[in-house]
Amino acid sequence: MSRADELYKQTCTKILTEGYSDEGMEVRPRWADGTPAHTIKTFGVVNRYNLAEEFPIMTLRRTYWKSAIDELLWIWQKKSNRICDLGSHVWDEWAGEDGTIGKAYGYQLGVKYQFAPGQEPMDQVDRVLYDLKHNPASRRILTNIYNFEDLHEMNLYPCAYSMTFNVTGNKLNAILNQRSQDMLTANNWNVVQYAALTHMMAQVSGLEVGEFVHVIADCHIYDRHIPAVKAMLEKEGFAAPTFKMDKSIDNFYDFTKNSFQMENYQFHEFNFEIPMAI
């Protein structure tokens, strides 16, 4: 069983056995039929993954890792908010009439700031890349896309909103802060994305990967997802696949979704149709 499977089982079991149900409360999300989408949740989950030991991909069901990385590159590399720039349809329901998701996600990473007197303005991604190479001892290497000034122009407030990078010795560690996490549809998708990002940032900065820490404030399972989650918890996972990345790439902007491989990726079939809350 992969480490991702172990932590997924532990987190979901805790939610189902000890979690708080918001049934009866007024909630924003709705199912397609207009019914309130209630959840059972736990607060303040912290999951740690040692990227030097294995890549944290789930085997209890298939994670479409190539699409996940494609979305990550759309946000972090293209810094785009246009869904036409994305290879999948995961953002279609959040697109406005202009074909964008508003001033959200990639848009925020593309905004340039003056980080220090006398320096040319740069965006948050380029600042991270600069500091990892030129100032790796810094305790200020982070990004934040939860821009309160622009929230009213975002079609969805950012869920995964902040990354903090920290170099210890020759290892790059990272923390992903997430305000809200749908455990069935999004948990391992986000873990795969930001674990891959940590690998990319480490490689182009001449570092080794260390630990990836995922901090989730509101960690929940939707009411109509509970049967599917329980079925997954009954399965015994497989060993993690071997993660490979094109070692010739030394420029972050040269990565594509085809720069990665998951060798011997085994996973259980998932026979549930997942309703989406919006």
C-alpha distance (Angstrom), angle and dihedral (degrees) to the residues before:
residue distance angle dihedral
M1 . . .
S2 3.80 . .
R3 3.79 121.8 .
A4 3.80 87.6 -115.6
D5 3.82 89.3 57.2
E6 3.81 91.9 49.6
L7 3.79 94.3 51.2
Y8 3.80 92.1 42.9
K9 3.80 91.0 54.0
Q10 3.80 92.5 46.4
T11 3.80 93.2 49.1
C12 3.81 96.1 45.5
T13 3.80 92.7 45.1
K14 3.80 90.0 52.9
I15 3.80 91.6 49.2
L16 3.81 93.2 48.8
T17 3.82 95.8 44.9
E18 3.80 102.4 34.4
G19 3.79 105.1 16.6
Y20 3.78 130.8 121.8
S21 3.81 119.2 -117.8
D22 3.80 118.5 -144.2
E23 3.81 92.0 -159.8
G24 3.79 108.9 139.9
M25 3.81 92.7 28.3
E26 3.79 125.3 105.9
V27 3.82 107.8 -101.6
R28 3.81 133.0 -179.1
P29 3.85 102.1 -137.8
R30 3.79 119.5 84.8
W31 3.78 135.2 -169.7
A32 3.79 118.7 -123.6
D33 3.82 90.2 -95.2
G34 3.82 91.0 56.8
T35 3.81 95.2 -105.1
P36 3.82 115.7 139.8
A37 3.81 110.7 -99.1
H38 3.80 103.9 -133.2
T39 3.79 125.4 -170.0
I40 3.76 142.4 -159.0
K41 3.79 109.6 -137.7
T42 3.77 150.0 174.2
F43 3.79 125.8 -150.2
G44 3.77 129.5 -127.1
V45 3.81 106.8 12.6
V46 3.81 117.2 -178.3
N47 3.82 118.1 -170.9
R48 3.80 121.5 -178.4
Y49 3.81 125.8 -156.9
N50 3.82 125.5 -171.9
L51 3.79 101.6 -144.1
A52 3.80 91.3 -169.9
E53 3.81 89.3 65.3
E54 3.80 102.7 43.4
F55 3.78 142.9 -24.1
P56 3.84 110.9 -97.8
I57 3.78 102.7 -123.7
M58 3.78 122.2 140.9
T59 3.81 122.6 -120.3
L60 3.83 98.0 -176.8
R61 3.80 83.8 87.1
R62 3.76 133.6 -4.1
T63 3.78 119.1 -79.6
Y64 3.80 110.5 -157.1
W65 3.77 90.5 -135.4
K66 3.79 97.8 173.6
S67 3.82 91.4 56.7
A68 3.81 89.4 45.4
I69 3.81 91.7 54.2
D70 3.81 90.4 44.4
E71 3.81 89.2 57.3
L72 3.81 90.8 47.0
L73 3.81 90.9 53.1
W74 3.82 89.3 47.8
I75 3.80 88.7 58.0
W76 3.80 103.3 34.3
Q77 3.79 103.9 28.6
K78 3.81 105.7 27.8
K79 3.83 90.4 30.6
S80 3.77 86.0 -151.2
N81 3.79 134.3 157.2
R82 3.81 94.1 -174.6
I83 3.78 113.3 105.2
C84 3.82 90.8 -151.6
D85 3.82 86.3 70.4
L86 3.81 91.3 58.8
G87 3.79 123.4 85.6
S88 3.82 95.9 -146.2
H89 3.81 135.2 51.3
V90 3.80 98.4 -123.2
W91 3.82 92.3 116.6
D92 3.81 99.2 41.2
E93 3.81 94.6 104.0
W94 3.81 91.3 54.1
A95 3.81 96.9 49.6
G96 3.79 119.1 114.8
E97 3.78 128.1 -145.7
D98 3.80 89.5 -84.1
G99 3.81 91.4 59.2
T100 3.80 94.2 -111.8
I101 3.80 135.2 103.8
G102 3.79 90.2 -127.9
K103 3.80 124.3 -113.1
A104 3.79 92.1 -24.6
Y105 3.80 138.5 122.2
G106 3.82 109.6 -22.1
Y107 3.78 92.5 24.3
Q108 3.81 90.1 62.2
L109 3.80 93.3 48.9
G110 3.80 89.8 54.2
V111 3.81 95.8 55.8
K112 3.80 111.9 106.6
Y113 3.80 123.7 -134.4
Q114 3.78 135.4 -178.8
F115 3.80 101.9 -117.1
A116 3.80 97.8 -178.8
P117 3.81 137.4 12.3
G118 3.78 113.0 -84.6
Q119 3.81 94.6 13.3
E120 3.76 124.3 118.6
P121 3.81 112.6 -108.9
M122 3.78 115.3 -98.7
D123 3.79 136.5 174.8
Q124 3.81 125.1 -105.4
V125 3.81 96.0 -98.8
D126 3.78 93.7 50.4
R127 3.80 89.9 47.0
V128 3.82 90.6 54.9
L129 3.80 90.7 49.1
Y130 3.82 91.2 48.0
D131 3.81 94.3 49.1
L132 3.80 94.8 46.0
K133 3.79 89.1 57.3
H134 3.80 101.6 34.8
N135 3.81 105.7 24.7
P136 3.82 108.4 22.4
A137 3.83 93.4 155.7
S138 3.81 89.9 63.8
R139 3.79 118.6 119.1
R140 3.80 90.6 -157.9
I141 3.80 101.4 73.5
L142 3.78 102.8 124.2
T143 3.78 146.1 115.6
N144 3.80 130.5 -141.7
I145 3.80 124.9 -173.1
Y146 3.82 97.2 175.5
N147 3.80 93.1 105.2
F148 3.80 107.8 174.6
E149 3.79 92.3 -162.7
D150 3.81 90.9 62.6
L151 3.82 101.9 35.8
H152 3.79 92.3 103.3
E153 3.81 88.7 59.0
M154 3.81 95.6 49.4
N155 3.81 117.8 97.8
L156 3.82 87.6 -150.4
Y157 3.79 127.5 15.6
P158 3.83 109.9 -119.2
C159 3.81 114.1 -92.6
A160 3.82 98.0 -172.5
Y161 3.79 96.8 40.0
S162 3.81 112.1 157.0
M163 3.79 139.3 40.9
T164 3.80 122.9 -170.0
F165 3.81 118.6 -166.8
N166 3.80 122.5 -160.9
V167 3.79 128.6 -179.2
T168 3.80 117.4 -147.1
G169 3.78 112.7 -179.2
N170 3.79 103.6 -44.6
K171 3.82 94.7 -27.6
L172 3.79 128.0 100.7
N173 3.80 115.1 -143.2
A174 3.78 124.4 -174.5
I175 3.80 140.1 -167.7
L176 3.79 123.0 -154.6
N177 3.80 114.4 -158.9
Q178 3.77 115.7 -157.0
R179 3.80 125.8 -178.2
S180 3.82 95.0 -161.3
Q181 3.81 135.1 15.1
D182 3.81 130.6 -170.3
M183 3.80 99.5 -153.0
L184 3.79 98.2 -157.1
T185 3.78 102.5 45.4
A186 3.79 105.1 24.3
N187 3.81 114.7 21.3
N188 3.79 103.2 89.1
W189 3.81 90.8 29.8
N190 3.83 88.8 63.6
V191 3.81 93.7 40.3
V192 3.81 91.1 53.7
Q193 3.81 91.7 47.0
Y194 3.77 97.7 51.8
A195 3.79 95.0 37.8
A196 3.81 86.9 55.7
L197 3.81 90.0 47.0
T198 3.80 89.8 53.5
H199 3.81 89.5 51.5
M200 3.81 90.6 50.0
M201 3.80 94.7 47.5
A202 3.80 91.2 47.7
Q203 3.79 95.0 49.5
V204 3.81 96.7 49.3
S205 3.83 90.0 45.8
G206 3.81 95.3 51.2
L207 3.82 93.0 -111.3
E208 3.80 137.2 124.4
V209 3.80 121.9 -120.9
G210 3.78 118.7 -102.5
E211 3.78 129.1 168.8
F212 3.80 128.9 -16.4
V213 3.81 113.9 -156.9
H214 3.81 121.0 -165.3
V215 3.82 115.4 -159.4
I216 3.80 116.1 -169.4
A217 3.81 122.6 -174.5
D218 3.83 101.8 -170.7
C219 3.81 107.2 24.4
H220 3.79 110.0 -178.0
I221 3.78 150.6 163.9
Y222 3.80 118.7 -145.3
D223 3.80 116.5 -123.8
R224 3.82 94.0 -116.7
H225 3.82 91.0 49.0
I226 3.80 96.4 57.4
P227 3.86 96.8 92.3
A228 3.82 91.2 52.0
V229 3.81 92.7 47.9
K230 3.81 91.9 48.8
A231 3.80 90.3 51.2
M232 3.81 90.3 52.3
L233 3.79 91.7 50.8
E234 3.80 89.8 59.7
K235 3.81 92.1 60.3
E236 3.78 127.2 90.8
G237 3.77 110.7 -133.0
F238 3.79 130.3 -134.0
A239 3.79 129.0 -119.6
A240 3.79 115.7 -79.9
P241 3.81 115.4 -93.2
T242 3.79 123.4 -116.3
F243 3.79 110.8 -93.3
K244 3.81 116.2 -146.6
M245 3.77 130.1 -177.5
D246 3.81 130.3 -171.7
K247 3.82 100.7 -93.1
S248 3.80 93.3 -163.1
I249 3.81 93.0 71.2
D250 3.80 114.6 99.7
N251 3.82 98.3 159.6
F252 3.80 117.4 75.1
Y253 3.80 91.2 -145.0
D254 3.81 92.5 58.8
F255 3.81 95.1 67.1
T256 3.80 118.5 106.6
K257 3.78 130.6 179.4
N258 3.81 86.3 -98.4
S259 3.82 91.8 60.8
F260 3.82 89.6 83.8
Q261 3.80 138.5 66.9
M262 3.81 134.8 -168.7
E263 3.78 106.0 -157.5
N264 3.82 118.4 -158.0
Y265 3.80 93.9 2.8
Q266 3.81 106.2 177.9
F267 3.78 121.5 -178.4
H268 3.79 141.1 165.5
E269 3.77 120.2 -104.2
F270 3.79 115.0 -106.2
N271 3.80 113.7 -145.5
F272 3.78 100.8 179.6
E273 3.78 126.2 105.4
I274 3.79 105.3 -135.0
P275 3.81 117.6 -142.8
M276 3.79 112.2 -145.3
A277 3.80 122.6 -134.7
I278 3.81 115.3 -145.1
